[in-house]
């Protein structure tokens, strides 16, 4: 073998080795690319699934809260119609609303919100900024619960009470009827109902804001557009977003300007004083 032949063999062998290395590199690159694509697709699929799950929680909370609010919203009209029938000596139509049903609907709304907050805690890794919604909902729920307690005890005084079946023989009635409230009392009751309705509306608007943020957090990679935050006509209305500057302002607002924030500070003060 001449020196020239030897050099030729070396060049050929080198070409084969280099070609093999290039093929291996390309295969590794393609493999990594395929794995990355699989991870991306799995991540997007998980986001879609999380979006559906959270939206279901939000929709359930909205439905439950609205159901409780609407149940009592038309009650003043029913009471006024009842009063008018009594004053005119007409046969009165029985009042169908019950304080116990309102209470059940109210706490169904509370349970739905509690489940939603639990879900937000579980999925916080997706967007830590969603934590502000837990604060907002806790504050709004505090107001709803306060208004419900006052309203519930007033409803006990004016709405009929269904007697449990096992006690009907002892009491001698299936229903305990209340005297119709006078018009002044009805106006006061209407005020309490409006307060409860407004507090409930506050909860549902925060839930609407949450739905927007869930869309932008979980679906923004699938679509080119983003959903704009709520823009209320009244500039005093609070809008919840996860924009960092807004979060700082919202946290300050809820801590310093809400009944929930005041109650939280009072509790923290009591706990600090009780510590040894």
C-alpha positions in Angstrom: 0.0 0.0 0.0 1.4 3.3 -1.0 1.5 6.3 1.1 -1.2 7.9 -1.1 -3.4 4.8 -0.7 -3.0 5.0 3.1 -3.9 8.6 3.2 -7.0 7.9 1.1 -8.1 5.1 3.5 -7.7 7.4 6.4 -9.7 10.2 4.7 -12.4 7.7 3.9 -12.5 6.3 7.4 -12.6 9.8 8.8 -15.5 10.7 6.6 -17.4 7.6 7.7 -16.8 8.4 11.4 -17.7 12.1 11.0 -20.8 11.1 9.0 -21.8 8.6 11.7 -21.2 11.3 14.4 -23.3 13.7 12.5 -26.1 11.2 12.2 -25.9 10.4 15.9 -26.0 14.2 16.7 -29.0 14.7 14.4 -30.8 11.8 15.9 -30.1 13.1 19.4 -31.3 16.5 18.4 -34.4 15.1 16.8 -35.0 13.0 19.9 -34.6 16.0 22.2 -36.9 18.1 19.9 -39.5 15.3 20.0 -39.3 15.2 23.8 -39.6 18.9 24.0 -42.6 18.9 21.7 -44.2 16.2 23.8 -43.6 18.1 27.0 -45.0 21.3 25.4 -48.1 19.5 24.1 -48.6 17.8 27.5 -48.2 21.2 29.3 -50.8 22.8 27.0 -53.2 19.9 27.4 -52.8 20.2 31.2 -53.5 24.0 31.0 -56.7 23.3 29.1 -57.8 20.7 31.6 -57.0 23.0 34.5 -58.9 25.8 32.8 -62.0 23.6 32.4 -61.8 22.5 36.1 -61.4 26.0 37.5 -64.1 27.4 35.3 -66.5 24.7 36.6 -65.7 25.8 40.1 -66.3 29.4 39.3 -69.5 28.7 37.5 -70.8 26.6 40.4 -70.0 29.4 42.8 -71.7 32.1 40.6 -74.8 29.9 40.3 -75.1 29.2 44.0 -74.5 32.8 45.1 -76.9 34.1 42.5 -79.5 31.6 43.6 -79.4 32.7 47.2 -79.5 36.4 46.3 -82.4 36.1 43.8 -84.4 34.0 46.3 -84.9 36.9 48.6 -84.7 39.8 46.1 -88.4 39.6 45.1 -89.5 38.9 48.7 -90.6 42.6 49.4 -92.9 42.5 46.5 -94.5 39.3 47.8 -94.9 40.8 51.2 -96.4 44.0 49.9 -98.9 42.0 47.8 -99.8 40.0 50.9 -100.3 43.1 53.0 -102.5 44.6 50.3 -104.7 41.5 50.2 -105.1 41.5 54.0 -105.9 45.2 54.1 -108.6 44.8 51.4 -110.1 41.7 53.1 -109.2 39.5 50.1 -108.4 35.9 50.3 -104.6 35.9 50.7 -102.2 33.8 48.8 -99.9 31.9 51.1 -96.3 33.2 51.2 -94.1 30.5 49.8 -90.7 31.9 50.9 -89.0 30.5 54.0 -86.1 31.7 56.0 -84.8 28.1 56.3 -84.7 27.8 52.5 -82.8 31.1 52.2 -80.3 29.9 54.8 -79.8 26.6 52.9 -79.2 28.5 49.6 -76.8 30.9 51.3 -74.6 28.2 52.8 -74.7 26.4 49.4 -73.1 29.5 48.1 -70.5 29.5 50.9 -69.6 25.9 50.2 -69.1 26.6 46.5 -66.8 29.5 47.3 -64.9 27.3 49.8 -64.3 24.6 47.2 -63.2 27.2 44.6 -60.7 28.7 47.1 -59.3 25.2 47.8 -58.9 24.7 44.0 -57.0 28.0 43.7 -54.7 26.9 46.5 -54.0 23.6 44.7 -53.3 25.3 41.3 -51.4 28.3 42.6 -48.2 27.0 41.0 -49.7 27.9 37.6 -49.9 31.6 38.5 -49.0 32.7 42.1 -50.7 36.0 41.3 -54.1 34.2 41.6 -53.5 34.4 45.4 -55.1 37.9 45.3 -58.4 36.3 44.4 -58.4 34.3 47.6 -58.0 37.5 49.5 -60.7 39.3 47.5 -63.2 36.4 47.9 -62.5 36.1 51.6 -63.2 39.8 52.0 -66.4 39.7 49.9 -67.6 36.6 51.7 -67.1 38.3 55.0 -69.6 41.0 54.0 -72.1 38.5 52.6 -72.1 36.5 55.8 -72.5 39.6 57.9 -75.5 40.8 55.8 -77.0 37.3 55.8 -77.0 37.0 59.6 -78.9 40.3 60.1 -81.3 39.5 57.2 -82.0 35.9 58.4 -83.1 36.9 61.9 -85.5 39.5 60.4 -86.9 36.9 58.0 -87.6 34.6 61.0 -90.0 37.3 62.3 -92.0 37.7 59.2 -92.0 34.5 57.2 -94.0 31.3 57.9 -92.2 28.4 59.5 -92.9 24.8 58.4 -93.4 22.5 61.4 -91.5 19.2 61.2 -93.8 16.3 60.6 -93.0 14.7 63.9 -94.1 17.8 65.8 -97.2 18.7 63.9 -99.5 16.7 66.3 -98.0 18.4 69.3 -98.2 21.9 68.0 -101.5 21.3 66.1 -100.4 22.9 62.9 -98.3 22.2 59.8 -97.3 25.8 59.4 -96.7 28.6 61.9 -98.0 31.8 60.2 -96.7 35.2 61.0 -98.7 38.4 61.0 -97.8 40.4 57.9 -95.2 43.2 58.7 -96.4 46.7 58.4 -95.1 48.9 55.5 -92.4 50.5 57.6 -91.0 47.1 58.6 -91.2 46.0 55.0 -89.1 49.0 53.9 -86.5 48.1 56.5 -86.5 44.5 55.3 -86.1 45.7 51.8 -83.0 47.6 52.9 -81.5 44.4 54.4 -82.3 42.4 51.3 -80.7 45.1 49.1 -77.6 45.0 51.2 -77.3 41.2 50.9 -78.0 41.4 47.1 -75.2 44.1 46.7 -72.7 42.0 48.7 -73.6 39.0 46.6 -73.1 41.0 43.5 -69.7 42.0 44.7 -68.8 38.3 45.0 -70.0 37.5 41.5 -68.0 40.4 39.9 -64.9 39.1 41.6 -65.6 35.7 40.2 -66.0 37.3 36.7 -62.6 38.9 37.1 -61.2 35.5 38.1 -62.6 33.9 35.0 -60.8 36.5 32.9 -57.5 35.9 34.7 -57.9 32.1 34.3 -58.4 32.5 30.6 -55.3 34.7 30.2 -53.2 32.5 32.4 -54.0 29.1 31.0 -55.1 29.8 27.4 -52.9 32.7 26.3 -50.4 30.2 24.7 -53.1 28.8 22.5 -54.5 32.0 21.2 -53.0 35.3 20.1 -55.5 37.5 21.9 -56.1 38.2 25.6 -59.3 39.0 27.4 -59.4 42.6 28.7 -60.1 43.2 32.4 -63.6 44.3 33.5 -64.1 48.1 33.0 -66.9 49.2 35.3 -68.6 52.6 34.6 -68.1 53.5 38.3 -64.4 54.2 38.9 -64.9 53.3 42.6 -65.6 49.7 41.7 -62.8 47.3 42.5 -61.4 45.2 39.7 -59.2 42.2 40.5 -56.2 41.5 38.3 -52.9 39.8 38.7 -50.8 42.7 37.3 -48.1 43.2 40.0 -48.8 46.9 40.7 -52.5 46.2 40.9 -51.9 43.3 43.3 -50.0 45.6 45.7 -52.7 48.2 45.6 -55.4 45.6 46.1 -53.7 43.9 49.0 -53.4 47.4 50.7 -57.1 48.1 50.0 -58.3 44.8 51.4 -56.1 45.1 54.5 -56.9 48.7 55.3 -60.3 49.6 53.9 -62.5 46.6 54.2 -64.5 45.1 57.1 -62.6 41.8 56.6 -59.2 43.6 56.9 -60.3 45.3 60.1 -61.6 42.0 61.6 -58.3 40.3 60.6 -56.2 43.0 62.3 -58.4 42.8 65.5 -58.0 39.0 65.6 -54.2 39.3 65.1 -54.0 41.8 67.9 -55.9 39.5 70.3 -53.8 36.6 69.4 -50.6 38.5 69.9 -51.7 39.7 73.3 -52.6 36.2 74.4 -49.2 34.8 73.6 -47.0 34.2 76.6 
